[in-house]
């Protein structure tokens, strides 16, 4: 099957200074056939840097901690007060802050460098190609396609080529360079795309997902399939295992941030000789920081609201005896039932989980089916494929 639903725009129509589309950098079809491991997905963050906040946050915190320690040392030396009590207080204040920074950086490394890479979908033997139209990946139990004009960012090393098509950058596609039939050409294209579409900070929401998919479907729908189509609302997932697993990660992140801010306050409190005025000023700054994060999240979620509910994405597809098929404005996926490790059915959604844990899931809501009969047919089909 050779998907070709999109035509690349001519590069000579670009305005001066405008970045050419991704297709401009791909001279032809680049085929690959190899194997993707969990370490490849981890290296996509650690080495290639597809998630920029991993490196940036660590560097900024280490730099600030170093500047803090240097400033404290300079102030102590300038004051000339070098008695044992003052030196001990300075050492403790610096040590407390460094401990908070170290714990937060460790959490960041776990979250972005370990947890997120662990639930990437393409794993094991893969084959496919990259061409001017898009990226096609096949595994033993799935097929997926991403139009190249939806590319958000690209990262590359001598061994890896990483492409991200969603602004949240929760998922990305990792391609080992040695899997390509022409590694040198793949390496060159990856480097050019990285320069034109470099890694960027992930966004809370990708507004493009709220656009109904309009491209032709690349997979034929069987006659006995149960079709679904429409908006998937965020509140439909609140009772799922995915929501609980995601909430645990959010709570853990806020806890790590709280430890960092508390360590800063304690450090200032000790350093200033237990004077509450300076701690109060620092606490006000911490409150402002946390409030700004909440406001940013609130604004992003408000932009996705419709009739009081937040739209997560628009999708359409079907369930059949063979498996699951879905498409959004960003991608198309066809997977067999064997692709999924387990499933769940709630009053509102069907959840299909590719991994043993619950951090990644394909969701279909009851509202996306045409009527109650289709919903019942779909749930019975899923139950028959995942016998308890």
N, C-alpha and C positions, 0 to 999 in steps of 0.2 A: 504494500500500500504506500503510495507517495502523496502525502498531503500537500496541497498547494492552494489554500484558500485566500492567500493574501498576495498582492502584487506590490513589490517595493517601489516607493516613489522615486522618480528620476533625481539624481543628485544635482543636475545642473539647474534645477528649479529652486535651490536653496538660497535664502537670503544671505547677504554677506555676514559672516561671523556666526551663522547658525550651524549647530552641530549636525553632521550628516546622520541619517538613520543608521541603525545597526547593520542593515543589509549592505550598506556601502563598504563595510570592512570585510565582508565574506565573499571571496572570489568565486566560490563554487561549493559543491557538496563536500563536506569533510566527514567521512565515515569513521565510526569507532566500534570496537568490539573488545571488551575487556571485563574487568571486575572492579566494583566499588566496595570498599570496606568502611567500617565505622571510623577507622583512623583517617581515611580520606576526608570524610565529613568533618572530623575534628580539625584536621589540617586546613580545611577551608576557612576556619576562623583563626586558628593559632598562627598559621604560616601565611596563608593568602590574604587574610584580613577582610573577608566579605562582610563581617559585622564590625564596623569601625569603632563602636563604643567599647569593645573589649580592650583594644590597645589604647584608645584615647583616654578612657576613664582611669585605667591603671597608670598611664604616664602622668596625667594631671594630678592624681592623688599623691603619687610618689614625689612629684615636683613640689607640690604644696607642702607636703610633710617635710621635705628637705629644706624648703625656704623657711618654714616655721621653726625648725630646729636651729637653723643658722641665725635667724633673727633673734631667737631667745638667747643664744650663746653670745651674740654681739651685745645685746642689751645688758646681760649680766656682766660681761667684761667691761663695758663702758661705765656701768654703775660703780665698779670697784668693790662691790659687796660680795666677797668671795668666801664668806664663812661657810662652815660645813652645812648648816641648816639651809641656807639659800641655795647652795649647790645641789643638795639632796632634793629640794623642792623643784628645782629646774630639771633635774634628771627624771624625777617621777612624772612631771607634767609632759615632758617630751615622750617618755616611754608609753604613757597612757594613750596619747594621740597616735603614735606609731602602731600600737596594738590595734586600735580601731581601724586604721587605714589597712593594716594587714588582713584583718578579718573581712572587711568589705571587698578588698581585691580578691581574696580567696573565694568569696561568694560569687563575685563577678566571673571568675574563671570557671567555677562550677556551672553557673547558669548558661553563659554564652559559649564557653569552651567545651562543656561536657553534656549538659542536659539537652540544649537545643540540637546539637549535632546528632544526639542519640535517636531522635525520632524522624530523621530524614527518610523519605520513602524508598528511593532507589538504593538497593543494597544487593550485593552479590553480582552474578554475571549480568551484564547489560550490553546492548548493541543499539545502534541507531546512527543518526547523523545530525549535523548542523549545516543548514544552507541559508540562502538569502531569505527564505520564507519563515523558517523557524527551527526549533529543536525537537527532535523525535527520539524518544527513549523507549526501548522495550526491555522488559525483564521476563523471566519465565512465567510470570502470572499477571503482568500488567503491560499496558501501552499508554503513553502519554505524549501530548504535544503542546508546545508553547509557541505562539507567534513571536517572531523575533522583534517585531515592532513594539511589543509590550515589555521589552527588556528594561529593567530599572538600573541594574549595576552589574559590574563584572570584576572579578579578581583573578589573578593568575600568578603562578610561580613556574619554575622550570618543570615541575612535575604535575601541576594541577591547573585546571581551568574551571572556574566557578561562575555560574550565571544565576542571577536572582531576578524573577519576573514579578514579584509582589513587593509593594512598598513596606509592608510590615517585616519582610525578610525573615519570617519564621521558617520558611522552607526555601531551599535553593537546590540547584542541580550541580553536582560535582562530577567532573569528567577527568579521569586520569589521562595525562598527555600520552603516556605509552600505549593507551588503548586505541589511539588513532592510527589509521593506515599510513598517514603522512604526519608524523609528530612535529616536524619542523614547521609545516604550514599551519597546523593547529596552534602551535606555540606563538607564531607570528600574529595570527588573527586574534588570539586571546590577549596578547599584549596591546594591540591596537584598540580593541574594544575596551580594555581596562583604562586606557588613556582617555578615550572619549566618554565612557560611562563608568567612572571610578566608584568604588564602594562608598556608600552614603549611610547616614544615620537612619535606622528603621523608623517608620512612622506608626502611629497608633492604629490608623485605619487607612485602607486604600480605597479611595472613592470610586475607582474604576470598577471594583467588584460589585458595586450597586447598580451597574448598568447591565441590562439583560443581554445575554449572549446572542449575537446575530450571525456569527460565522456558520457556514455549513458544517453539519456534524460529520466527522470522519468515519464514524462507525454505524453500520446498519442496525436498525432496531428490530428485534424479533417480533413476530406477530403476538406472542403470548406475554410480552413485556408489560410491566406496570409503569406507566410514565408519571413523571412529576415535573413541575415547573413553577417558578415564581420566586418571591423574596423569602429568604430565611432570616427570621428575626432572632436577635441575640437572646431574648428572654426564653425562647424555646429550649435552649440548651442548659438552663439553670439547674435542672435536676439530673444531668448526665454525669458520668464519671469524668468526662473531659473537663467539665466545669470545675469539679472538685479538685482535680489534679492541677489545673491552671491556677485556681485560687490558692493552693498550697504554695506554688512558686511565687505568687504575688506577695503572700504573707511573709514568706522567707526573705524576699527582697526588701520589703519595708522593715523587717526586723534587722537586717544587716545595715540598712541606712540609719535606723534608730541607734544602733550601737555606735556607728561612726559619729553621729551628731552628739550623742551623750559623751563619748570619749573626748570630743572637742571641748564641750562645756566643762567636764571635769578637769581637763588639762588647763584651761584658762583659770578655773577656780583655784587650782593648786598653785599655778604660776603667779597669780596676783596676790598671793597671801590670803586666800579665802575671802576675797572682797566680792560681795554679791552684785555690785553695780556692773562690773565688767561681764559677769556671767549673765546678768539680765539682758544686757545689750546683745551678747552673743546668742542668747535664747530667742530674742526677737528676730534676729537674722535667720535662725533655724526655722522659726514659724513661717517667715516669709518664703523661705525656700520650699518648704513642704506645701504651703498654700499655692505657690506658683505651679507646682507639679499637678495638684488637684485641678486647678483652673485649666491647665493645658488638656488634661484628660477630659474634663467636662465639655470644653469647646469642641474637641474632636468628636465626642459621642453625640453632642447636640446636632452637629452637621449631618449625622447619619440618621436622625430621627424622622419618622414619618407617622403621623397620627399617634404620637406619644410613644412609639416603639422604635428601637434602634435596629436598622437593617444591617445585618452582617455581610450578606452577599445575595446576589441573584443567581440562580442556577436552574438547569433543566437536565433531564436525563431519564433513566429508567432502571428498574430491577428486573432481572429475568433469571431463568434457570441456570444460565452460564455465570452470571455475576452482576456487577454494578457498573453503570456508565454515567458520567456526569460531565457537564461543561459549564464554564463561566466565561466571562468576557476575556479572561486571561489564559485559559487552558482547557484542554479536553483530556479525560482519563477514562480508560476502560480496564477493569480489573476483574479477575475471577474470584469466586468465593474463597479459594485457597489462599488468596493474597492477604486475607484478613485473619487475625488471630482469634478475635472474639467479637461479639456484637451485643448490643443492648436495645431494648425497646421500652420506651416510657409512654406516658399518655400523649406526649407531643412530638416525639422524634424517634427515628431509627438511627442508631449510631453503629458504625462499622469501624473497628479498631485494627490497624495493620500490625501493631506491636503488642507485646505482652502487657506493657503498662498502658496507661490511659492518657498519655500526653499528646497523642495524635489521633484524629478521628475524622471520618467522612460522615456528615450529618445530612439527613433529609427530614423535613418537618411534615407533620400531618397536614398542615395548611397548603403544602405544595402539591398534594394529590387532588385530583378532580372532585372526588366525593368519598364518602365513607366506605363504599365498596372497594375502591382502589386502595385505600389505606389498609383495610382488612386483608386484601389479597397480598399486599406488600409485606405486612407483618407476619402473615402465615408463611410466606416464602422464606423470610429471614429465619424464622423459628425452625423451619425444616432443614435449613443449611447449618444451623448452629445448635445441635441437640445438646442439652445440658448433660 
